Amino acid sequence: MIDYYTKWPQAYPLQTKRAEEVTEKILQFVYQFEAPKRILTDQGTEFVNMVNRTVSAKLDIKRSLCAPYHPQTNGLVERMNATVQKALCKLVGTKPQTWDQYLDAVMFGLRTKKQMTTKFSPYFLMFGREARYPAEVPEDYQVDKNVEDVVGEENVSKDIARLDYIRSTVLENVLSVQNKTRRRLMSKTDSVNSVVGDKVLRQNIRSQQRKGGKLEPNFLGPYTVTGVEGKSADLSGDDGTLCKKVNIDHLKHYNIQKPRIPHRIAASVSAPLVTA
């Protein structure tokens, strides 16, 4: 789980992906911090189930789902999962079954590292100060209660004064990175602007992820666009099949193909009839 403002990552070891166990970890996150306003997840059964929906409704948490076969929608989490997995692989060595013993250490390192988008560490944005490492405190350093109170008041007052400035700086940094990413993606791909009623073809993503699917068509359809919301579209096939929340990056306009007439036949038809 990642907070989209501070980029604070939170990870829990799970034995299974059952709905009850996943929901229990969501509740643990709520008890540690607070109930988030909205949770963005994929459409896996561990998230899309009655148990999860009931708990979210009780806690007034809104739910959003990623478009099928489009992990870029939740790219922040996908990238973090890859980073955590890479770090754990280096730590476990020849004992991969002990990965859960190193998880907290890996997460602490990610929380205290400067984030490339916000330009601040998640720990700093969460608590208003950088984390203190044991190596930074001298062994013979003596601090009584009075000194702690004075230093604490000074730090709190400075952090409160800088809070608005830090928030505006973070938002500017995030917006700048988002604009750069958007321009880069738009220069590489041609986005499809679809409206309700358009005929489109849907990219056959499953053929790329399934063994033996190389001989299947790259695009399926045609489909009729029945609804558009943001970057997702609802489609309806000519045979009545429905496709919900398909990312528009997986669509392309359908051009009705004209029947191809052999050149000789076309020439004979177009030639004038001569009679004696």
C-alpha positions, 0 to 999 in steps of 0.5 A: 500500500502506498500513500499517493501524497507522501509516497509512504509505502506499507507492506505486510507479509501474507500466507495466502491471498484470501479475501479475509486475510487481505481485508485484515491487513487493510484494517491493520493499516487503518488502526496504524494510521487512519481510514483512507478516503479512497483505495485503488486496486486491481480487479483481483478476487482478493480485493473484489469480494463481499468481505472487502466491500462490506468493510470499506462501506462501514469505514466510508472508504471509496473503491476504485478499480484498475482497467483490466490488463493495464498495470500502468493505472497503478504503476506506483504500486507495481514499481514499488513491488519490483523494488521490494522484491529486488531488495529482498532477493539481495538480503535473503541470499540462499534462504528465500523462505526467510524474506519476511524477516527482512521486510521491515528493514527494507521498508524502513530504507524505502521510507527514509530515502529521497523520493524522485517525484516529491524530492522528499523522503516519505518519512519526512513528509509523514512526520515532519522530520528526517528519521534518526539512525542509531549511528547518529546519536553519540554513546556518551550523549546525555539529555535531560527532560528540560532539554528534550522539551525545549528542543521539541518545542523548537522543532515543532514550531519550525515544522508547522511554519514550513508545513504549507511551503513543503506541501506546495513544493511537493505538489509542484514537484509531482505536477512537474513529473506528471507533465513530463511523463504525459508528454513522453507517453503522448509522443510515443503513442497515438491516443484514441479519442472515442465517444459513445457510438464509435466503432472500435477494435480492442487489443487482444492482451490475453494472446500476449500473456498465454502460451500458444496465443501468438496465432490469435488476432492482435485485435478483437471486434468490432465493438461499439462504445457505450460509455466513456469515463476518464481513460476507460470505456465500456464496450458492447460487441455485435454478439452482445458481449460486454467489456467493462472499463477497457483502457482507451490505450488498448483501443483503435478506431474500426474502419469498415473495409470495402470489398476488394475487387480484382484489378481485371474485373474492375477494369472490365466493369469500368470499360465502356461497352462498344457495339457495332 
